[in-house]
Amino acid sequence: MASWPEHPVIHEVNTAVWLTDLSRAAGRPVALGDVTDAEWDAITPTGVDAVWLMGVWERSPLGLALAAQDPGLWAGLKEALPDLGAADVIGSPYCVRRYVVDARFGGPEGLALARAALAVRGVRLILDYVPNHVAPDHPWVAEEPSALVGGTVENLIADPASWLDLDGRVVARGRDPYFPAWPDVVQVDAFSPVLRGLAASTLVDIASQCDGIRCDMAMLVTNETFARTWGGEAPSAEFWPSVIAEVRAAHPETVLIAEAYWDQEWALQQQGFAFCYDKRLYDRLLGVDAGAVADHLLADFSYQSKLVRFLENHDEPRVASRLGRDAEKAAAVVVATLPGATLWYEGQFEGRRVRPPVFVNRRAPEPPDHDLAHWYRRLLAAVADHRVRQGTWRLLDPGDRQVLAWSWTAEEATHLVIVNLSASRVQADIPLDWPGLPSTTWQLSDLLEGTSHAALGAGLSNPGLAVDLFPWQSHILAVTPRT
């Protein structure tokens, strides 16, 4: 398969929930090796470059037993799935017992068939890695004690929610510096040379089974964050550069993606990640703050092109439950046309409003919004087929803080994106004084609406495009000289 595109489009799929849906439709168990061509086609619409099969690894029975002691967990599960049954709860995909594909999903053989099915479609496979913690019954717990954060009986007595007794040995439960510990996982020691060696070996093995790896909460094992959480003297070397170097040596084409928060994106990019989550853009889009979005987009292109733009994922509420349909479409045009990677979550296109908790293997029934699904697929196809995100990206100033505008200029094509990210009707003047383009009048063809506009070119008086935008209206315009 060819190298990764510069600005890839990723479709995240909750593996357990998806396979349950397919099994119910087929009237028989369906594992990864049994998925039909039609179903692979359905999750790889035009414009999708990679599928992230979230949660394929073996989940921990002991971790589930520990998590199940929390009544709050059950309350949350029943809120999302009112008819919840014991068979629906399979444990967290981020409480990994072994980095081996779960037998219920088809095991390693099923994953290999899935990867081959995606490759036939020119689509890459992304899998998970959890650097910060392991399940309490992960082999490292018994075999590699120096890879974990150990404690004392006094720690356990003083704070039983943060420590765990495993057969007379006290170990820390996994956590971050801001929230209580997770009850079902054990904390690894990011400063331990043994742990770093094990992590590198694990990532190399995962990379042999896929094309990209999404690293959960990647900032938790940086020296600064780990020391702030657990204390101790940090080694001279950071965790990620040496670990990633081993992956690069064995699998140079593997793309590493960091789930990152707390303004750690730039640091993680410098430590070797190809892409990092853009949570700041997410917050500003969901807050419907176009001015704040524009301010965020002032960052250097080299930084922005390594961000992952999204409106939802398995950790965030469904965007349809947060924004009205027109506002969601406007935000989706923003995400689809910016530099960097874009991430879409399975079910988002159909307008699902209930996010399945990661502990369960099925979702609540919801009628799909077929019109919205058609619109999303048209959006992705238009951006891909017309090569919108090619060449030089430039943020434009429309003179109104409710309107966003940018252009993509390449040798073969120029595109202009305009979005009214507000509930008000807005008039604005979009400057079109792009360097290097001819002094002429341009024809602007809307790739989503099929309409055309004319605009004065550079070098003429008041070059630009006057727009009158209805609430939440957006345009993706192909620009050609008008003869």
MIGU-74022 format. One record per residue (C-alpha): x, z, y. Coordinates in steps of 0.25 Angstrom, whole numbers, padded with zeros to 4 digits, always signed. Layout:
N
XZY
...
This chain:
483
+0000+0000+0000
+0005-0003+0014
+0010+0008+0023
+0000+0017+0030
-0006+0012+0043
-0002+0018+0056
-0016+0023+0059
-0022+0026+0045
-0037+0029+0043
-0039+0040+0033
-0052+0043+0025
-0053+0057+0020
-0061+0059+0007
-0065+0073+0002
-0061+0069-0013
-0070+0080-0020
-0082+0077-0012
-0081+0062-0013
-0079+0062-0028
-0091+0071-0029
-0099+0061-0021
-0094+0050-0030
-0097+0058-0043
-0111+0060-0039
-0114+0046-0035
-0108+0041-0048
-0115+0052-0057
-0101+0055-0063
-0088+0062-0059
-0080+0053-0050
-0065+0056-0048
-0055+0049-0040
-0052+0039-0051
-0066+0035-0053
-0070+0032-0038
-0076+0018-0037
-0070+0006-0029
-0083+0007-0020
-0080+0022-0017
-0066+0020-0014
-0071+0009-0004
-0080+0018+0002
-0070+0028+0006
-0060+0017+0011
-0068+0009+0021
-0061-0001+0029
-0051+0006+0039
-0047+0017+0029
-0032+0018+0026
-0032+0031+0018
-0041+0040+0010
-0038+0055+0010
-0043+0060-0003
-0044+0075+0001
-0043+0086-0009
-0039+0079-0022
-0030+0090-0027
-0033+0101-0037
-0041+0112-0030
-0038+0127-0034
-0048+0135-0042
-0041+0148-0037
-0042+0143-0023
-0057+0140-0024
-0059+0154-0030
-0052+0161-0019
-0059+0152-0008
-0073+0155-0015
-0072+0170-0012
-0074+0166+0003
-0089+0166+0005
-0087+0158+0018
-0082+0147+0009
-0095+0146+0002
-0103+0147+0014
-0096+0135+0020
-0097+0127+0007
-0112+0129+0006
-0114+0125+0021
-0108+0112+0018
-0114+0111+0004
-0127+0119+0003
-0129+0117-0012
-0115+0121-0015
-0112+0124-0030
-0100+0129-0037
-0096+0115-0042
-0095+0110-0028
-0084+0120-0024
-0070+0115-0029
-0061+0122-0020
-0052+0117-0008
-0044+0104-0008
-0034+0112+0000
-0032+0123-0010
-0024+0114-0019
-0020+0119-0033
-0012+0107-0037
-0009+0094-0030
-0015+0086-0042
-0028+0079-0040
-0039+0087-0045
-0044+0083-0059
-0059+0083-0053
-0054+0071-0044
-0047+0063-0055
-0034+0069-0055
-0021+0062-0051
-0026+0049-0059
-0038+0049-0051
-0030+0050-0038
-0021+0039-0042
-0033+0030-0044
-0039+0034-0031
-0026+0030-0024
-0026+0017-0031
-0040+0014-0027
-0037+0017-0012
-0024+0009-0012
-0032-0003-0017
-0040-0002-0004
-0027+0000+0004
-0031+0014+0007
-0021+0026+0005
-0023+0039-0001
-0021+0053+0006
-0021+0066-0001
-0019+0081+0003
-0008+0091+0003
-0009+0105+0007
+0004+0111+0012
+0000+0125+0017
-0006+0131+0004
-0009+0129-0011
-0020+0135-0020
-0017+0149-0026
-0016+0142-0040
-0007+0131-0035
+0006+0130-0044
+0015+0134-0033
+0008+0148-0032
+0014+0152-0046
+0026+0143-0046
+0032+0143-0032
+0029+0156-0025
+0039+0154-0014
+0031+0142-0009
+0020+0152-0005
+0018+0162+0006
+0019+0175-0002
+0014+0189+0002
+0013+0204-0002
+0002+0213-0007
+0002+0219+0007
-0001+0205+0013
-0013+0204+0003
-0018+0217+0006
-0018+0216+0021
-0023+0202+0021
-0030+0197+0008
-0036+0185+0015
-0022+0179+0017
-0015+0183+0004
-0018+0181-0010
-0014+0188-0023
-0011+0178-0034
-0007+0186-0047
+0000+0197-0039
+0007+0188-0029
+0002+0188-0015
+0002+0174-0008
-0003+0170+0006
-0016+0162+0007
-0014+0149+0015
-0018+0149+0029
-0015+0144+0043
-0011+0152+0055
-0024+0152+0062
-0034+0155+0051
-0036+0165+0039
-0030+0161+0026
-0037+0151+0016
-0042+0159+0004
-0039+0149-0007
-0024+0144-0004
-0010+0150-0005
+0000+0148+0007
+0013+0140+0004
+0025+0144+0012
+0029+0132+0020
+0043+0138+0023
+0046+0139+0008
+0056+0128+0004
+0049+0129-0010
+0036+0126-0004
+0041+0114+0004
+0047+0108-0008
+0034+0109-0016
+0026+0104-0004
+0036+0091-0004
+0034+0089-0019
+0019+0090-0018
+0018+0081-0006
+0027+0071-0013
+0018+0072-0025
+0005+0070-0017
+0011+0058-0010
+0013+0051-0023
-0002+0051-0025
-0006+0046-0011
-0003+0039+0002
-0004+0051+0012
-0005+0066+0012
-0014+0074+0021
-0007+0088+0023
-0017+0099+0025
-0014+0108+0037
+0000+0103+0038
+0004+0111+0050
+0003+0124+0042
+0016+0122+0035
+0024+0118+0048
+0035+0129+0051
+0028+0133+0064
+0014+0135+0058
+0019+0141+0045
+0027+0151+0052
+0016+0155+0061
+0007+0157+0050
+0016+0164+0040
+0028+0168+0048
+0042+0167+0042
+0054+0159+0046
+0052+0144+0046
+0062+0135+0040
+0070+0125+0048
+0063+0113+0042
+0048+0110+0044
+0039+0109+0031
+0034+0095+0033
+0046+0086+0036
+0054+0090+0023
+0041+0089+0015
+0037+0076+0021
+0051+0070+0019
+0050+0072+0004
+0036+0065+0004
+0042+0053+0013
+0054+0052+0003
+0044+0050-0009
+0032+0043-0003
+0036+0037+0011
+0023+0031+0013
+0015+0044+0012
+0007+0048+0025
+0007+0063+0028
-0005+0068+0036
-0005+0082+0042
-0018+0090+0044
-0013+0096+0057
-0019+0106+0068
-0014+0115+0079
-0006+0104+0086
+0003+0102+0075
+0001+0087+0073
+0014+0082+0081
+0023+0092+0073
+0018+0087+0060
+0019+0073+0064
+0034+0076+0067
+0035+0083+0054
+0031+0070+0046
+0016+0068+0045
+0011+0054+0048
-0002+0060+0053
-0008+0073+0058
-0023+0077+0060
-0027+0075+0074
-0036+0088+0075
-0035+0088+0091
-0042+0074+0091
-0053+0079+0081
-0056+0091+0090
-0057+0082+0103
-0066+0072+0096
-0075+0082+0090
-0076+0089+0103
-0079+0075+0110
-0069+0077+0120
-0064+0063+0124
-0055+0067+0135
-0048+0077+0125
-0047+0066+0115
-0040+0057+0126
-0031+0068+0129
-0027+0069+0115
-0024+0054+0114
-0014+0055+0124
-0004+0059+0114
+0007+0050+0110
+0004+0038+0100
+0014+0042+0090
+0007+0056+0089
-0007+0051+0089
-0004+0040+0078
+0000+0051+0069
-0013+0059+0070
-0025+0059+0061
-0038+0057+0069
-0051+0062+0062
-0066+0067+0065
-0067+0075+0052
-0061+0078+0039
-0063+0088+0028
-0059+0100+0037
-0068+0096+0049
-0083+0095+0051
-0089+0082+0049
-0089+0074+0062
-0104+0070+0060
-0107+0085+0061
-0099+0087+0074
-0102+0074+0082
-0114+0065+0084
-0113+0052+0078
-0110+0044+0090
-0099+0054+0094
-0093+0053+0080
-0092+0038+0081
-0085+0039+0094
-0075+0049+0089
-0073+0041+0076
-0069+0029+0085
-0059+0038+0092
-0053+0042+0078
-0053+0028+0072
-0046+0021+0083
-0035+0031+0087
-0020+0031+0083
-0017+0039+0070
-0024+0041+0057
-0039+0042+0056
-0046+0051+0046
-0060+0050+0042
-0067+0059+0032
-0076+0054+0021
-0090+0057+0025
-0087+0055+0040
-0092+0041+0040
-0105+0044+0034
-0108+0055+0044
-0108+0067+0035
-0109+0080+0042
-0106+0090+0031
-0091+0092+0028
-0089+0095+0013
-0080+0108+0012
-0067+0105+0005
-0071+0115-0006
-0083+0107-0011
-0084+0094-0019
-0097+0088-0013
-0104+0087+0000
-0118+0089+0005
-0126+0077+0004
-0128+0070+0018
-0134+0056+0021
-0123+0047+0025
-0124+0040+0039
-0122+0025+0034
-0122+0020+0049
-0111+0029+0053
-0103+0026+0040
-0104+0011+0043
-0099+0014+0058
-0087+0022+0053
-0083+0011+0043
-0085+0001+0054
-0076+0009+0063
-0064+0010+0053
-0065-0004+0049
-0065-0009+0064
-0053-0001+0067
-0046-0006+0054
-0050-0020+0054
-0047-0022+0069
-0034-0014+0068
-0038-0006+0080
-0027+0005+0078
-0015-0005+0079
-0004-0006+0090
-0003+0002+0102
-0014+0013+0105
-0017+0017+0120
-0026+0027+0125
-0034+0022+0137
-0040+0030+0149
-0054+0026+0151
-0056+0035+0163
-0067+0044+0156
-0064+0056+0148
-0075+0053+0139
-0070+0039+0134
-0058+0037+0125
-0051+0023+0125
-0038+0018+0118
-0033+0004+0114
-0025-0001+0102
-0016-0013+0106
-0009-0021+0095
-0003-0035+0095
-0015-0041+0087
-0026-0033+0094
-0030-0023+0105
-0042-0013+0103
-0048-0003+0113
-0056+0009+0109
-0066+0016+0118
-0074+0029+0115
-0084+0037+0123
-0082+0050+0117
-0094+0056+0124
-0109+0058+0124
-0109+0051+0138
-0110+0037+0143
-0097+0033+0149
-0091+0022+0157
-0076+0020+0157
-0065+0010+0160
-0055+0007+0149
-0042+0002+0154
-0037-0010+0147
-0023-0012+0154
-0016-0012+0141
-0001-0017+0142
+0002-0030+0136
-0012-0036+0135
-0016-0049+0142
-0022-0049+0156
-0036-0054+0151
-0050-0050+0148
-0052-0044+0134
-0063-0045+0124
-0066-0032+0118
-0073-0032+0105
-0079-0019+0100
-0076-0017+0085
-0087-0007+0082
-0098-0013+0091
-0095-0028+0090
-0097-0030+0105
-0087-0036+0115
-0082-0032+0129
-0073-0039+0140
-0062-0031+0147
-0052-0035+0158
-0038-0035+0153
-0025-0029+0159
-0020-0035+0172
-0034-0037+0177
-0041-0029+0188
-0046-0016+0182
-0042-0019+0167
-0051-0012+0158
-0065-0011+0151
-0077-0004+0157
-0085+0003+0146
-0098+0010+0147
-0099+0019+0134
-0111+0025+0128
-0109+0039+0123
-0099+0039+0111
-0098+0024+0112
-0085+0018+0107
-0078+0004+0106
-0067-0001+0098
-0063-0014+0105
-0054-0026+0100
-0048-0032+0113
-0045-0047+0114
-0042-0056+0125
-0054-0063+0130
-0052-0078+0132
